[in-house]
Structure formats: C-alpha cells, structure tokens
Amino acid sequence: MNGHTMTKLIFLDTETTGLDSDRNEVWEVAAIERNFYEDGQQSEDIEYHWFLYVNLEKADLIALNIGRYFERHPTMLTEKHFTDVANRNSFALEFFKLSIGAHIVGAVPDFDTRFLSKLFKKYSLLPAWHYHLVCVENLAAGKLGMEPPWKSDDIFEQLGYKRNKETQHTAMGDAREVRDIYDLVMNNA
C-alpha cells in the first residue's frame, strides 16, 4: 500500500472459561486487522486465530458449553494435534505486537481487553492498543436511537443484520460479526 498507516482497527473476540477475568482465562482469540492509510487507501482484512491452553479447574461449565469448548478446542479433539494450540507466552507477544496503537473494535470490547490485559501482565507486557475501545453494540444502538437496556439480538435485528447461529460464540465467527456490524453502521448501509 502507498502511504503510512494512519489508523489500525482490530476487530476482536475472545472465548473464555467464564465471565470473571480474575478467576477465568481466555481459550480462543480471533482478530481481524484493517489498516487505513494517509492516501485514503484501506488494506485488505487480515484474519488471525489462536486456541490457547487453559486450566479448567476454575472454569464455568456453562461458559465452556456456550463456546462449545469440548467440541472445538484442539486438546479435546483426538484427530487434532497439540500444535494447533498456541503457547500463551508466544500468543501474548504476538498479539501485543499486532495491537500496538490499534483501535480495538468489539461487542463489549472491555470484556475481551480485560482478559487479554490479565494475560499480558503474566508475561510483563502492557496493553499498547488505543485506549478508546469501540463497541459495535453502542454504535448500532446510537444509530437506531435505542436507549439502554438492550439486547444485542434486538439491536442487530433492527439494524437488518442476520446473525449466523452456526458461528455465534466462536471467536472468529463473532469477530467477523463485529466487523460486519461496524461496516454496516459506518457505511450507513
């Protein structure tokens, strides 16, 4: 691409062993990188996906079932090899480098970044993404003039977005949904 990167977006989603970032861990991460350049050009989206090892001792069975951990995590699938699971330290460093200066876009991105910040801390890394997190649920609700409380299903339905139930609650499926909702709101489609 011509020109220097002006803005980097990371469309992000994580799957975790529960809702408590002090007690639970990230087991799946998906990120979609998009860059905008000074000359007005935009990069192609680049997808990243990681499965991580976790300690299930403090896991919430409901959370594991929602994300289909036992059906999808490589350590649970005999036909998969453990090479499909990223080393947590290597992942943290790779995501740290990827996310430097990026605007994190998610559906309630504070949830995802809290878990990733905790993981970074274990490896002496600090979050280097932009401090303004972008929530597509808030963007969509604002566009529609909806006041809280709301449910994401209701917001996205009113926006005209049909959710894919097959890929919902998978990190990559949800990261793609975040990107699609963002594009729908920002492009005034």
Accessible surface in RSA format (square Angstrom, percent):
REM  Atomic radii and reference values for relative SASA: ProtOr
REM  Chains: A
REM  Algorithm: Lee & Richards
REM  Probe-radius: 1.40
REM  Slices: 20
REM RES _ NUM      All-atoms   Total-Side   Main-Chain    Non-polar    All polar
REM                ABS   REL    ABS   REL    ABS   REL    ABS   REL    ABS   REL
RES MET A   1   136.93  70.9  58.35  38.6  78.59 187.1  62.75  53.3  74.19  98.3
RES ASN A   2   112.62  77.7 105.54 102.0   7.07  17.0  23.16  55.7  89.46  86.5
RES GLY A   3    44.76  55.2   0.00   N/A  44.76  55.2  19.13  52.5  25.62  57.4
RES HIS A   4   137.19  75.0 133.72  92.9   3.47   8.9  83.83  86.4  53.36  62.1
RES THR A   5    70.74  50.3  43.61  44.2  27.13  64.6  25.38  34.1  45.36  68.6
RES MET A   6   128.19  66.4  91.20  60.4  36.98  88.1  83.76  71.2  44.43  58.9
RES THR A   7    46.64  33.2  42.71  43.3   3.93   9.4  21.72  29.2  24.92  37.7
RES LYS A   8    38.98  19.0  36.60  22.5   2.38   5.7  17.61  15.9  21.36  22.8
RES LEU A   9     8.76   4.9   8.76   6.3   0.00   0.0   8.76   6.2   0.00   0.0
RES ILE A  10     0.00   0.0   0.00   0.0   0.00   0.0   0.00   0.0   0.00   0.0
RES PHE A  11     0.00   0.0   0.00   0.0   0.00   0.0   0.00   0.0   0.00   0.0
RES LEU A  12     0.41   0.2   0.28   0.2   0.13   0.3   0.28   0.2   0.13   0.4
RES ASP A  13    15.86  11.1  15.86  15.8   0.00   0.0   0.00   0.0  15.86  15.8
RES THR A  14     7.42   5.3   0.00   0.0   7.42  17.7   0.00   0.0   7.42  11.2
RES GLU A  15    17.48  10.0  16.38  12.4   1.10   2.6   1.20   2.3  16.28  13.3
RES THR A  16    11.97   8.5   5.57   5.6   6.40  15.3   0.00   0.0  11.97  18.1
RES THR A  17     1.47   1.0   1.47   1.5   0.00   0.0   0.00   0.0   1.47   2.2
RES GLY A  18     0.18   0.2   0.00   N/A   0.18   0.2   0.18   0.5   0.00   0.0
RES LEU A  19   139.10  77.5 127.41  91.1  11.69  29.4 127.49  89.5  11.62  31.3
RES ASP A  20    67.45  47.2  60.29  60.0   7.16  16.9  27.50  64.7  39.95  39.8
RES SER A  21    14.35  12.1  13.19  17.6   1.16   2.7   1.05   2.2  13.30  18.6
RES ASP A  22   129.66  90.8 103.80 103.3  25.85  61.1  28.47  67.0 101.19 100.9
RES ARG A  23   129.99  54.6 118.26  60.3  11.72  27.9  32.58  44.5  97.40  59.0
RES ASN A  24     5.59   3.9   4.73   4.6   0.86   2.1   0.86   2.1   4.73   4.6
RES GLU A  25    24.46  14.0  21.77  16.5   2.70   6.4  12.41  24.0  12.05   9.8
RES VAL A  26     1.80   1.2   0.94   0.8   0.87   2.1   0.94   0.8   0.87   2.4
RES TRP A  27     0.38   0.2   0.38   0.2   0.00   0.0   0.00   0.0   0.38   0.6
RES GLU A  28     2.00   1.1   2.00   1.5   0.00   0.0   0.00   0.0   2.00   1.6
RES VAL A  29     0.00   0.0   0.00   0.0   0.00   0.0   0.00   0.0   0.00   0.0
RES ALA A  30     0.00   0.0   0.00   0.0   0.00   0.0   0.00   0.0   0.00   0.0
RES ALA A  31     0.00   0.0   0.00   0.0   0.00   0.0   0.00   0.0   0.00   0.0
RES ILE A  32     0.00   0.0   0.00   0.0   0.00   0.0   0.00   0.0   0.00   0.0
RES GLU A  33    15.74   9.0  15.66  11.8   0.07   0.2   0.00   0.0  15.74  12.8
RES ARG A  34    14.50   6.1  14.50   7.4   0.00   0.0   0.00   0.0  14.50   8.8
RES ASN A  35    12.94   8.9  12.94  12.5   0.00   0.0   0.20   0.5  12.73  12.3
RES PHE A  36    61.11  30.6  61.11  37.8   0.00   0.0  61.11  37.0   0.00   0.0
RES TYR A  37    31.30  14.6  26.12  14.9   5.18  13.5   8.28   6.2  23.02  28.4
RES GLU A  38   107.91  62.0  80.27  60.7  27.63  65.8  23.26  45.0  84.65  69.1
RES ASP A  39    68.23  47.8  32.43  32.3  35.79  84.6  43.39 102.1  24.84  24.8
RES GLY A  40    68.41  84.4   0.00   N/A  68.41  84.4  38.32 105.2  30.09  67.4
RES GLN A  41    92.14  51.5  89.24  65.2   2.90   6.9  11.36  24.2  80.78  61.3
RES GLN A  42    84.40  47.2  68.16  49.8  16.24  38.7  16.82  35.8  67.57  51.3
RES SER A  43    13.36  11.3   9.75  13.0   3.61   8.3   9.87  21.0   3.49   4.9
RES GLU A  44   147.15  84.5 140.41 106.2   6.74  16.0  59.54 115.2  87.61  71.5
RES ASP A  45    47.63  33.4  21.53  21.4  26.11  61.7  12.45  29.3  35.19  35.1
RES ILE A  46    81.94  46.6  78.64  58.6   3.29   7.9  81.94  59.0   0.00   0.0
RES GLU A  47    73.61  42.3  46.52  35.2  27.08  64.5  22.68  43.9  50.92  41.6
RES TYR A  48    55.92  26.1  50.46  28.7   5.46  14.2  38.84  29.2  17.08  21.1
RES HIS A  49    77.25  42.2  49.07  34.1  28.18  72.1  28.55  29.4  48.70  56.7
RES TRP A  50    20.24   8.1  16.16   7.8   4.08   9.6  14.82   7.9   5.42   8.8
RES PHE A  51    28.10  14.1  26.54  16.4   1.56   4.1  26.54  16.1   1.56   4.5
RES LEU A  52     0.00   0.0   0.00   0.0   0.00   0.0   0.00   0.0   0.00   0.0
RES TYR A  53    92.17  43.0  91.37  52.0   0.80   2.1  77.70  58.4  14.47  17.8
RES VAL A  54    27.62  18.2   0.00   0.0  27.62  66.6   4.95   4.3  22.68  61.5
RES ASN A  55    93.08  64.2  79.53  76.9  13.55  32.6  32.90  79.2  60.18  58.2
RES LEU A  56    62.06  34.6  46.38  33.2  15.69  39.4  46.81  32.9  15.25  41.0
RES GLU A  57   144.24  82.8 105.37  79.7  38.87  92.6  46.34  89.6  97.90  79.9
RES LYS A  58   110.24  53.8 108.50  66.6   1.74   4.2  53.60  48.2  56.64  60.3
RES ALA A  59    25.31  23.3   2.08   3.2  23.23  52.8   2.08   2.9  23.23  61.5
RES ASP A  60    59.59  41.7  52.45  52.2   7.14  16.9  20.01  47.1  39.58  39.5
RES LEU A  61   111.44  62.1 106.02  75.8   5.42  13.6 106.61  74.9   4.83  13.0
RES ILE A  62   123.34  70.2 121.99  90.9   1.35   3.3 123.27  88.8   0.08   0.2
RES ALA A  63    17.72  16.3  10.19  15.7   7.53  17.1  13.46  19.0   4.26  11.3
RES LEU A  64     5.94   3.3   5.92   4.2   0.02   0.0   5.92   4.2   0.02   0.1
RES ASN A  65    85.02  58.6  71.62  69.2  13.40  32.3  26.55  63.9  58.47  56.5
RES ILE A  66    88.68  50.5  77.62  57.8  11.06  26.7  85.00  61.2   3.68  10.0
RES GLY A  67     0.42   0.5   0.00   N/A   0.42   0.5   0.23   0.6   0.19   0.4
RES ARG A  68    61.47  25.8  58.66  29.9   2.81   6.7  29.24  40.0  32.24  19.5
RES TYR A  69     5.44   2.5   5.40   3.1   0.04   0.1   0.00   0.0   5.44   6.7
RES PHE A  70    85.47  42.8  74.01  45.8  11.45  29.8  74.09  44.9  11.37  32.6
RES GLU A  71   115.67  66.4  98.20  74.3  17.48  41.6  45.49  88.0  70.18  57.3
RES ARG A  72    46.19  19.4  38.82  19.8   7.37  17.5  32.10  43.9  14.09   8.5
RES HIS A  73     0.62   0.3   0.62   0.4   0.00   0.0   0.62   0.6   0.00   0.0
RES PRO A  74     3.30   2.4   1.44   1.3   1.86   6.8   1.44   1.2   1.86  11.6
RES THR A  75    35.63  25.3  14.71  14.9  20.92  49.9  13.33  17.9  22.30  33.7
RES MET A  76    76.44  39.6  48.99  32.4  27.46  65.4  37.55  31.9  38.90  51.5
RES LEU A  77    39.75  22.1  34.78  24.9   4.97  12.5  36.92  25.9   2.84   7.6
RES THR A  78   141.53 100.7 107.44 108.9  34.09  81.3  89.19 119.8  52.34  79.1
RES GLU A  79   132.02  75.8 102.63  77.6  29.39  70.0  68.87 133.2  63.15  51.6
RES LYS A  80    94.28  46.0  82.56  50.7  11.72  27.9  33.70  30.3  60.58  64.5
RES HIS A  81   131.73  72.0 128.56  89.4   3.17   8.1  82.69  85.2  49.03  57.1
RES PHE A  82   123.86  62.0 116.75  72.3   7.11  18.5 117.14  71.0   6.72  19.2
RES THR A  83   126.93  90.3  94.31  95.6  32.62  77.7  88.24 118.5  38.69  58.5
RES ASP A  84    63.73  44.6  44.35  44.1  19.38  45.8  16.81  39.6  46.92  46.8
RES VAL A  85    11.64   7.7   0.00   0.0  11.64  28.0   0.53   0.5  11.11  30.1
RES ALA A  86    23.92  22.0  13.46  20.8  10.45  23.8  23.17  32.6   0.75   2.0
RES ASN A  87    86.68  59.8  76.97  74.4   9.72  23.4  23.82  57.3  62.87  60.8
RES ARG A  88    34.65  14.6  31.23  15.9   3.43   8.2  25.40  34.7   9.25   5.6
RES ASN A  89    76.72  52.9  75.87  73.3   0.86   2.1  11.49  27.7  65.23  63.1
RES SER A  90    67.51  57.0  57.63  76.9   9.87  22.7  34.57  73.6  32.94  46.1
RES PHE A  91     0.88   0.4   0.00   0.0   0.88   2.3   0.66   0.4   0.22   0.6
RES ALA A  92     0.00   0.0   0.00   0.0   0.00   0.0   0.00   0.0   0.00   0.0
RES LEU A  93    78.62  43.8  78.62  56.2   0.00   0.0  78.62  55.2   0.00   0.0
RES GLU A  94    83.14  47.7  77.41  58.6   5.73  13.6  34.62  67.0  48.52  39.6
RES PHE A  95     0.00   0.0   0.00   0.0   0.00   0.0   0.00   0.0   0.00   0.0
RES PHE A  96    45.97  23.0  45.97  28.5   0.00   0.0  45.97  27.9   0.00   0.0
RES LYS A  97   127.98  62.4 115.89  71.1  12.09  28.8  68.48  61.6  59.50  63.4
RES LEU A  98    17.59   9.8  11.22   8.0   6.37  16.0  17.12  12.0   0.47   1.3
RES SER A  99     0.00   0.0   0.00   0.0   0.00   0.0   0.00   0.0   0.00   0.0
RES ILE A 100    90.98  51.8  79.77  59.4  11.21  27.0  79.77  57.4  11.21  30.4
RES GLY A 101    44.39  54.7   0.00   N/A  44.39  54.7  30.65  84.1  13.75  30.8
RES ALA A 102     0.00   0.0   0.00   0.0   0.00   0.0   0.00   0.0   0.00   0.0
RES HIS A 103    44.65  24.4  44.65  31.0   0.00   0.0  22.02  22.7  22.63  26.3
RES ILE A 104     0.02   0.0   0.02   0.0   0.00   0.0   0.02   0.0   0.00   0.0
RES VAL A 105     0.00   0.0   0.00   0.0   0.00   0.0   0.00   0.0   0.00   0.0
RES GLY A 106     0.08   0.1   0.00   N/A   0.08   0.1   0.08   0.2   0.00   0.0
RES ALA A 107    31.03  28.5  18.86  29.1  12.17  27.7  18.86  26.6  12.17  32.2
RES VAL A 108    76.69  50.5  74.44  67.4   2.26   5.4  76.69  66.6   0.01   0.0
RES PRO A 109     6.48   4.7   6.47   5.9   0.01   0.0   6.48   5.3   0.00   0.0
RES ASP A 110    73.70  51.6  73.67  73.3   0.03   0.1  25.93  61.0  47.77  47.6
RES PHE A 111    41.83  20.9  41.83  25.9   0.00   0.0  41.83  25.4   0.00   0.0
RES ASP A 112     3.70   2.6   3.70   3.7   0.00   0.0   0.00   0.0   3.70   3.7
RES THR A 113     7.55   5.4   7.30   7.4   0.24   0.6   2.99   4.0   4.56   6.9
RES ARG A 114   101.56  42.6  94.98  48.4   6.58  15.7  53.80  73.5  47.76  28.9
RES PHE A 115     3.45   1.7   0.84   0.5   2.60   6.8   0.84   0.5   2.60   7.4
RES LEU A 116     0.00   0.0   0.00   0.0   0.00   0.0   0.00   0.0   0.00   0.0
RES SER A 117    35.41  29.9  31.51  42.1   3.90   9.0  23.61  50.3  11.80  16.5
RES LYS A 118    56.97  27.8  49.72  30.5   7.25  17.3  51.37  46.2   5.60   6.0
RES LEU A 119     4.25   2.4   2.52   1.8   1.73   4.4   4.07   2.9   0.18   0.5
RES PHE A 120     0.00   0.0   0.00   0.0   0.00   0.0   0.00   0.0   0.00   0.0
RES LYS A 121   166.83  81.4 152.87  93.8  13.95  33.2  97.87  88.1  68.96  73.5
RES LYS A 122   115.99  56.6  81.64  50.1  34.35  81.8  63.68  57.3  52.32  55.7
RES TYR A 123    67.95  31.7  48.64  27.7  19.31  50.2  35.05  26.3  32.90  40.6
RES SER A 124   110.36  93.3  73.84  98.5  36.52  84.1  47.91 102.0  62.45  87.5
RES LEU A 125    29.54  16.5  25.24  18.1   4.30  10.8  27.21  19.1   2.33   6.3
RES LEU A 126   142.89  79.6 139.34  99.7   3.55   8.9 139.34  97.9   3.55   9.6
RES PRO A 127    52.17  38.0  31.34  28.6  20.83  75.7  31.34  25.9  20.83 129.5
RES ALA A 128    34.89  32.1  18.29  28.2  16.60  37.8  26.53  37.4   8.36  22.1
RES TRP A 129    28.83  11.6  14.56   7.0  14.27  33.5   2.67   1.4  26.16  42.4
RES HIS A 130    54.80  29.9  48.32  33.6   6.48  16.6  31.84  32.8  22.96  26.7
RES TYR A 131   172.61  80.6 148.32  84.4  24.30  63.2 117.35  88.2  55.27  68.1
RES HIS A 132   103.47  56.5 100.61  69.9   2.85   7.3  69.70  71.8  33.77  39.3
RES LEU A 133    60.49  33.7  31.82  22.8  28.67  72.1  31.82  22.3  28.67  77.1
RES VAL A 134    33.92  22.3  31.00  28.1   2.92   7.0  33.92  29.5   0.00   0.0
RES CYS A 135    16.46  12.4  11.21  12.5   5.24  12.3   7.29  18.5   9.17   9.9
RES VAL A 136     0.59   0.4   0.59   0.5   0.00   0.0   0.59   0.5   0.00   0.0
RES GLU A 137    25.22  14.5  25.22  19.1   0.00   0.0   1.72   3.3  23.50  19.2
RES ASN A 138    85.41  58.9  77.31  74.7   8.11  19.5  24.71  59.5  60.71  58.7
RES LEU A 139    56.50  31.5  49.34  35.3   7.16  18.0  53.08  37.3   3.42   9.2
RES ALA A 140     0.00   0.0   0.00   0.0   0.00   0.0   0.00   0.0   0.00   0.0
RES ALA A 141     0.85   0.8   0.85   1.3   0.00   0.0   0.85   1.2   0.00   0.0
RES GLY A 142    55.59  68.6   0.00   N/A  55.59  68.6  35.92  98.6  19.67  44.1
RES LYS A 143    88.01  42.9  48.32  29.6  39.69  94.5  56.23  50.6  31.78  33.9
RES LEU A 144    58.74  32.7  27.45  19.6  31.30  78.7  32.51  22.8  26.23  70.6
RES GLY A 145    62.70  77.3   0.00   N/A  62.70  77.3  35.67  97.9  27.02  60.5
RES MET A 146    43.42  22.5  28.47  18.8  14.95  35.6  34.04  28.9   9.38  12.4
RES GLU A 147   145.34  83.4 128.45  97.2  16.89  40.2  42.26  81.8 103.08  84.2
RES PRO A 148    98.86  72.0  78.85  71.9  20.01  72.7  78.85  65.1  20.01 124.4
RES PRO A 149   134.85  98.3 113.79 103.7  21.06  76.5 117.61  97.1  17.24 107.1
RES TRP A 150    70.87  28.4  37.99  18.4  32.88  77.2  39.06  20.8  31.81  51.6
RES LYS A 151   142.03  69.3 137.30  84.2   4.72  11.2  84.94  76.5  57.09  60.8
RES SER A 152    26.27  22.2  20.70  27.6   5.58  12.8   1.64   3.5  24.64  34.5
RES ASP A 153    63.37  44.4  59.63  59.3   3.74   8.8  21.58  50.8  41.78  41.7
RES ASP A 154    65.08  45.6  62.85  62.6   2.23   5.3  12.87  30.3  52.21  52.1
RES ILE A 155     0.00   0.0   0.00   0.0   0.00   0.0   0.00   0.0   0.00   0.0
RES PHE A 156     1.13   0.6   1.13   0.7   0.00   0.0   1.13   0.7   0.00   0.0
RES GLU A 157   132.63  76.1 118.69  89.8  13.94  33.2  39.69  76.8  92.94  75.9
RES GLN A 158   114.99  64.3  84.96  62.1  30.02  71.5  33.72  71.8  81.27  61.6
RES LEU A 159    24.41  13.6   5.03   3.6  19.38  48.7   6.77   4.8  17.64  47.5
RES GLY A 160    66.00  81.4   0.00   N/A  66.00  81.4  34.38  94.3  31.62  70.8
RES TYR A 161    44.91  21.0  36.05  20.5   8.86  23.0  25.36  19.1  19.55  24.1
RES LYS A 162   186.04  90.8 162.97 100.0  23.07  54.9 121.74 109.6  64.30  68.5
RES ARG A 163    38.13  16.0  28.24  14.4   9.89  23.6   9.08  12.4  29.05  17.6
RES ASN A 164    79.61  54.9  70.04  67.7   9.57  23.0  30.35  73.1  49.26  47.6
RES LYS A 165   135.03  65.9 118.28  72.6  16.75  39.9  97.88  88.1  37.15  39.6
RES GLU A 166   145.58  83.6 131.32  99.3  14.25  33.9  53.50 103.5  92.08  75.2
RES THR A 167    49.54  35.2  49.23  49.9   0.31   0.7  42.11  56.6   7.43  11.2
RES GLN A 168    22.67  12.7  19.84  14.5   2.83   6.7   7.02  14.9  15.65  11.9
RES HIS A 169    77.23  42.2  77.23  53.7   0.00   0.0  49.86  51.4  27.38  31.9
RES THR A 170    16.43  11.7  16.43  16.7   0.00   0.0  13.07  17.6   3.36   5.1
RES ALA A 171     0.00   0.0   0.00   0.0   0.00   0.0   0.00   0.0   0.00   0.0
RES MET A 172    24.90  12.9  24.87  16.5   0.03   0.1  24.87  21.1   0.03   0.0
RES GLY A 173     9.48  11.7   0.00   N/A   9.48  11.7   3.52   9.6   5.97  13.4
RES ASP A 174    19.14  13.4  19.01  18.9   0.12   0.3   8.04  18.9  11.10  11.1
RES ALA A 175     0.00   0.0   0.00   0.0   0.00   0.0   0.00   0.0   0.00   0.0
RES ARG A 176    97.06  40.8  97.06  49.5   0.00   0.0  26.69  36.5  70.38  42.7
RES GLU A 177    15.60   9.0  14.46  10.9   1.14   2.7   5.50  10.6  10.09   8.2
RES VAL A 178     3.11   2.0   2.79   2.5   0.32   0.8   3.11   2.7   0.00   0.0
RES ARG A 179    43.09  18.1  43.09  22.0   0.00   0.0   3.26   4.5  39.83  24.1
RES ASP A 180    51.33  36.0  46.17  46.0   5.16  12.2  13.34  31.4  37.98  37.9
RES ILE A 181     0.05   0.0   0.05   0.0   0.00   0.0   0.05   0.0   0.00   0.0
RES TYR A 182    30.86  14.4  30.76  17.5   0.09   0.2   8.32   6.3  22.54  27.8
RES ASP A 183    35.76  25.1  35.32  35.2   0.44   1.0  15.64  36.8  20.13  20.1
RES LEU A 184    40.59  22.6  36.55  26.1   4.04  10.2  40.13  28.2   0.46   1.2
RES VAL A 185    13.14   8.6   9.81   8.9   3.33   8.0   9.81   8.5   3.33   9.0
RES MET A 186   101.17  52.4  78.41  51.9  22.76  54.2  73.97  62.9  27.20  36.0
RES ASN A 187   106.07  73.1  80.07  77.4  26.00  62.6  23.71  57.1  82.37  79.6
RES ASN A 188   118.12  81.5  93.77  90.6  24.35  58.6  24.87  59.9  93.25  90.1
RES ALA A 189    93.29  85.8  35.57  54.9  57.72 131.3  70.53  99.3  22.76  60.3
END  Absolute sums over single chains surface
CHAIN  1 A    10357.2       8319.5       2037.7       5652.0       4705.2
END  Absolute sums over all chains
TOTAL         10357.2       8319.5       2037.7       5652.0       4705.2
